[in-house]
Amino acid sequence: MERLHLNIVSPEKELFDGEVSSVNLPGALGAFTILPEHAPIVSSLTKGTVTYVADKEYQLEINGGFIEMSDGVVSVCVS
């Protein structure tokens, strides 16, 4: 199975850094999912839940932020 590298940071600390199979994010225009080989994207995030699947499913409540995805690396900055 193909994987993505996910890095989630807040102003205080790094929240997650590792390999995942999918990431679901609360985008400004609606929720969206990133899977391996997704096209590059930059988006703002709204208050909601980030869900990602590594060895199991994890959820993280956020107040907003930004996401950039390119070359199999998903970088998320949250507040």
C-alpha positions as CSV (number, residue, x, y, z in Angstrom):
1,M,0.0,0.0,0.0
2,E,1.3,3.5,-0.9
3,R,1.7,5.9,2.0
4,L,2.0,9.7,2.6
5,H,4.3,11.5,4.9
6,L,2.2,13.6,7.3
7,N,3.6,16.4,9.5
8,I,1.2,18.3,11.8
9,V,2.6,21.3,13.8
10,S,1.1,23.9,16.1
11,P,2.8,27.1,17.3
12,E,3.6,25.1,20.5
13,K,4.9,21.8,19.2
14,E,5.0,19.1,16.6
15,L,1.8,17.0,17.0
16,F,2.5,14.2,14.5
17,D,5.2,13.2,12.1
18,G,4.9,9.9,10.3
19,E,3.6,7.7,7.5
20,V,-0.2,7.6,6.9
21,S,-2.5,6.0,4.3
22,S,-5.0,9.0,4.3
23,V,-5.8,12.4,5.8
24,N,-9.2,14.0,6.1
25,L,-9.2,17.7,6.7
26,P,-11.8,20.5,7.3
27,G,-11.1,22.8,4.4
28,A,-12.5,26.3,4.1
29,L,-14.8,25.1,1.2
30,G,-15.7,21.8,2.8
31,A,-14.0,18.7,4.1
32,F,-11.6,16.8,1.8
33,T,-9.5,13.7,1.8
34,I,-5.9,13.3,0.7
35,L,-4.7,9.9,-0.5
36,P,-1.4,8.8,-2.0
37,E,-0.7,10.4,-5.4
38,H,-3.0,13.3,-4.7
39,A,-2.3,16.4,-6.8
40,P,-0.4,19.2,-5.1
41,I,-2.7,21.4,-3.1
42,V,-2.6,24.4,-0.7
43,S,-5.7,25.2,1.3
44,S,-6.8,27.0,4.5
45,L,-8.5,25.0,7.2
46,T,-11.4,25.8,9.4
47,K,-12.4,24.7,12.9
48,G,-13.1,20.9,12.8
49,T,-11.5,17.5,13.0
50,V,-8.4,16.3,11.2
51,T,-8.6,12.5,10.8
52,Y,-5.6,10.4,9.7
53,V,-5.0,6.7,9.4
54,A,-1.5,5.4,10.4
55,D,-1.5,2.1,12.3
56,K,-5.1,3.0,13.4
57,E,-7.4,6.0,13.0
58,Y,-6.5,9.2,14.9
59,Q,-8.5,12.4,15.3
60,L,-7.3,15.9,16.2
61,E,-9.6,18.8,16.9
62,I,-8.3,22.1,15.4
63,N,-9.4,25.8,15.3
64,G,-8.0,26.4,11.8
65,G,-4.8,26.4,9.9
66,F,-3.2,25.7,6.6
67,I,-2.2,22.6,4.6
68,E,0.3,22.1,1.8
69,M,0.6,18.8,-0.1
70,S,3.3,18.1,-2.6
71,D,5.4,15.0,-3.7
72,G,3.7,12.7,-1.1
73,V,4.4,15.1,1.8
74,V,1.4,16.6,3.7
75,S,2.4,19.6,5.9
76,V,-0.3,20.9,8.2
77,C,0.0,23.9,10.5
78,V,-2.9,24.2,13.0
79,S,-4.0,26.4,15.8
